[in-house]
Amino acid sequence: MSLREAISALPAPFDSDRYALLRRGVFDGPEEVWRNEAGDFAFLHPRPETDYSAYVPRVASLALTDYKKTRPVIARRFEKIAHQFDEKGRVLEIGAADGAFLHHLARERPAWELACVEVDQNTRASRDALVGLVQYETLDLAVGSGAHFDRVCAFHVLEHVLEPAGFLERCREGLGAAGRVIFEVPSLDDPLLSLYACDAYEAFYFQRQHPYVYSAASVARLLEAHGFEVVETIHHQRYGLENHLQWLTEGRPGGRESFRRIFADGESAYLAGLERSGHVDTAIVVARAR
């Protein structure tokens, strides 16, 4: 497929944008990265496809699992979106993995009914530990069940989806009358890209598992083009000062314990400052069907 054909095949509204080559080669392949003039969306060309039946998250393949455990990812995510969860309702999480978010939600909002879409059998035991969790292997099965959900959540899923239009339509079909979708994606506004221009991080950031790369602005544009109305946009910084210093001094992931100890007192202020500025590694967008 030529570049022109690839742009024409992008989901609306990105098929009407103008693009320039950002880089040749991604972390794990030879693909090119093309970014639009607004700087809020990028795609890989030629478009890679990933076999998710054999998918290994990069955090595992690079032996970063222990480091990730030092980050309170789930607790901070829920802190950002807790106000979107009333005392009771029904939630569907797409791509629930080991169910960590649903476990947290069950503790914080025990009256909520839980459901998920997940094909990974390696994490099934952890999900099975959630009493009352309804599990589906596909989004089609979840929607086809006739259940309607007050919240449909997808955390770090949208950037993997090759055909967002159909995916979003199915999400809409699964919403109840007052339902909302909550999407969280890695963002092109990441400070290591947008603020510090770290070349080593750029070479690491783009990967074949993410054929599309969004920001808060482009997720909002995508949703508006496919029958949703954006309710809220949340700037969320997941990784902190010690991680950034490690990238800027050594050009590699994983953080450093000495940085973490030295700058512990300033971590919260650093994260808050980045979130106020909009230079963040993660965007959360909440929307309802029009």
C-alpha positions in Angstrom: 0.0 0.0 0.0 1.4 3.4 -1.0 1.6 6.3 1.5 -1.3 8.0 -0.2 -3.4 4.9 0.0 -2.4 4.5 3.7 -3.5 8.0 4.5 -6.8 7.4 2.7 -7.4 4.3 4.7 -6.9 6.1 8.1 -10.0 6.5 10.2 -11.9 9.8 9.9 -10.9 12.6 10.6 -7.3 11.7 10.1 -7.7 10.7 6.5 -8.1 14.5 5.7 -4.9 15.6 7.6 -1.6 16.6 6.0 1.4 14.6 7.1 5.2 14.8 7.2 7.8 12.1 7.9 8.9 12.2 11.6 11.3 9.3 11.6 12.4 6.1 9.8 12.4 3.0 12.0 10.6 2.2 15.2 11.8 0.4 18.4 11.1 -3.1 16.9 10.8 -2.6 13.2 11.6 -0.7 10.0 8.3 1.2 9.7 8.2 4.9 9.2 6.4 7.3 11.5 4.3 10.0 9.9 2.9 12.8 12.0 0.1 15.3 11.0 0.6 19.1 10.8 -1.2 19.6 14.1 1.2 17.3 15.9 -1.6 15.5 17.6 -1.7 12.2 15.7 0.8 9.9 14.1 0.7 6.5 12.3 3.1 3.8 11.2 3.7 3.0 7.5 3.5 0.4 6.3 0.8 -0.5 8.8 2.1 -3.4 11.1 -0.2 -6.1 12.4 0.4 -7.9 15.7 -0.6 -11.4 16.6 -2.2 -10.8 20.0 -2.6 -14.5 20.7 1.1 -14.5 21.2 1.5 -10.9 22.4 4.1 -10.2 25.1 3.8 -6.7 26.6 7.0 -4.7 26.2 7.3 -4.1 29.9 7.7 -7.9 30.2 10.0 -8.5 27.2 12.4 -5.8 28.5 12.3 -7.1 32.1 10.8 -3.9 33.4 8.0 -5.5 35.4 9.6 -4.9 38.8 10.2 -1.3 38.0 6.6 -0.8 36.9 5.5 -2.1 40.3 7.2 1.0 41.9 4.6 3.2 40.1 1.1 3.3 41.6 -0.4 3.2 38.1 -3.8 1.8 39.0 -4.4 3.9 42.1 -3.5 7.1 40.3 -5.6 6.2 37.3 -8.6 5.7 39.6 -7.9 8.9 41.4 -8.2 10.7 38.1 -11.5 9.2 37.1 -13.1 8.3 40.4 -15.7 11.1 40.0 -17.0 9.2 36.9 -18.1 6.3 39.0 -21.2 6.9 41.1 -22.1 4.6 44.0 -23.4 1.8 41.7 -23.6 0.9 38.1 -22.3 -1.6 35.6 -18.8 -1.4 34.0 -17.2 -3.2 31.1 -13.4 -3.0 30.8 -12.0 -3.9 27.4 -8.5 -5.4 27.6 -8.6 -6.0 31.4 -5.4 -8.2 31.5 -5.1 -9.4 35.1 -8.1 -7.3 36.2 -6.0 -4.9 38.4 -8.2 -2.0 37.7 -11.4 -4.0 38.3 -9.9 -5.3 41.6 -9.3 -1.7 42.6 -12.8 -0.6 41.5 -14.4 -3.4 43.5 -12.7 -2.1 46.6 -13.5 1.5 46.0 -17.1 1.0 44.6 -18.2 -2.4 45.8 -21.8 -2.0 44.5 -20.6 -1.9 40.9 -21.3 -4.9 38.6 -18.1 -5.9 36.8 -17.6 -7.3 33.3 -14.5 -7.4 31.0 -13.3 -8.4 27.6 -10.0 -10.3 27.6 -8.6 -13.2 25.7 -5.4 -13.7 27.6 -5.6 -17.0 29.5 -2.2 -16.4 31.3 -4.0 -13.8 33.5 -7.3 -15.6 33.8 -6.7 -16.8 37.4 -6.3 -13.2 38.7 -9.6 -12.2 36.9 -11.3 -15.3 38.2 -10.6 -14.1 41.8 -13.1 -11.3 41.3 -16.4 -12.6 42.6 -19.2 -11.9 40.1 -17.0 -10.8 37.2 -18.6 -11.6 33.9 -16.0 -12.3 31.3 -16.2 -12.2 27.5 -13.5 -13.1 25.0 -14.5 -10.5 22.4 -16.3 -7.1 22.4 -18.8 -8.6 19.9 -19.8 -11.2 22.5 -20.1 -8.5 25.2 -22.4 -6.3 23.1 -24.3 -9.3 21.7 -25.1 -10.5 25.2 -27.7 -7.7 25.4 -26.1 -6.2 28.5 -25.8 -2.4 28.6 -23.1 -0.6 30.6 -22.8 2.7 32.4 -19.1 2.8 31.8 -17.1 1.2 29.0 -13.4 1.6 29.8 -10.3 0.8 27.6 -6.9 1.6 29.1 -4.0 1.5 26.7 -6.1 -0.4 24.1 -7.2 2.2 21.5 -3.7 2.7 20.1 -3.6 -1.1 19.3 -6.9 -1.1 17.3 -6.4 -1.2 13.6 -10.0 -0.3 12.7 -11.2 2.3 15.3 -14.4 3.1 13.5 -15.9 -0.4 14.0 -14.5 -0.6 17.5 -16.1 2.7 18.5 -19.4 1.7 17.0 -19.5 -1.5 19.1 -18.6 0.5 22.2 -21.6 2.8 21.5 -23.9 -0.2 21.1 -22.8 -1.4 24.6 -23.6 1.8 26.4 -26.7 2.4 28.5 -28.8 5.5 28.1 -26.5 7.7 30.2 -23.4 5.6 29.6 -19.9 6.9 29.0 -16.7 5.6 27.5 -13.4 6.2 29.2 -10.3 5.9 27.0 -6.7 6.1 28.2 -3.9 6.3 25.7 -0.2 7.0 25.6 0.2 10.5 24.4 2.3 12.3 21.8 2.4 15.2 24.4 4.8 13.0 26.5 7.3 15.5 28.0 10.3 13.4 26.9 9.1 14.1 23.4 7.3 17.4 23.5 9.3 19.2 26.2 12.8 17.6 26.5 13.1 16.3 22.9 15.0 13.2 24.0 16.2 11.4 20.9 16.8 8.1 22.8 13.3 8.1 24.1 11.8 8.9 20.6 13.6 5.8 19.2 12.1 3.8 22.1 8.6 5.3 22.1 7.3 4.3 18.7 6.6 0.6 18.4 4.9 -1.8 16.1 2.2 -2.7 18.6 1.0 0.9 18.3 0.1 1.5 14.6 -1.7 4.8 15.6 -0.4 7.2 18.2 -2.8 9.7 19.7 -2.9 12.7 22.1 -5.8 14.1 24.1 -6.7 16.3 21.1 -6.7 13.6 18.5 -8.7 11.1 20.7 -11.3 13.9 21.1 -11.3 14.5 17.3 -11.7 10.7 16.7 -14.6 10.4 19.1 -16.4 13.5 17.7 -16.1 12.1 14.2 -17.7 8.8 15.2 -20.8 9.7 17.1 -19.5 10.8 20.5 -19.6 14.0 22.5 -16.5 14.6 24.6 -17.4 15.2 28.3 -14.0 15.6 29.8 -10.3 15.5 29.0 -7.8 14.6 31.7 -4.0 15.1 31.5 -2.3 12.3 33.3 1.5 11.9 33.9 2.3 8.3 34.9 6.1 8.4 35.0 8.0 10.8 37.2 11.3 12.7 37.7 13.5 9.7 38.3 12.4 8.1 35.1 13.0 11.3 33.1 16.4 11.8 34.6 17.3 8.3 33.7 16.3 8.9 30.1 18.1 12.2 29.9 21.3 11.0 31.5 21.6 7.4 30.2 19.0 7.2 27.4 17.3 4.1 28.8 14.1 3.1 30.6 13.7 1.7 34.1 14.4 4.6 36.4 17.0 4.7 39.1 16.5 4.0 42.8 19.0 6.8 43.8 17.1 9.4 41.8 13.9 8.1 43.4 15.2 8.6 46.9 16.8 12.0 46.2 13.8 13.6 44.6 11.0 11.8 46.5 9.8 15.0 48.2 9.4 16.8 44.8 7.7 14.0 42.9 4.1 15.0 43.4 4.8 18.7 42.5 6.7 17.6 39.4 3.8 15.4 38.2 1.3 18.1 39.0 3.3 20.7 37.1 3.5 18.5 34.0 -0.3 17.9 34.1 -1.1 21.6 34.4 1.1 22.3 31.4 -0.4 19.5 29.3 3.1 17.9 28.7 2.0 14.4 29.8 2.6 10.8 28.8 -1.0 9.8 29.1 -4.4 11.2 28.0 -7.7 10.2 29.4 -10.8 11.2 27.4 -14.4 10.6 28.6 -17.3 10.8 26.2 -21.0 10.0 25.7 -22.9 8.9 22.6 -24.6 11.7 20.7 
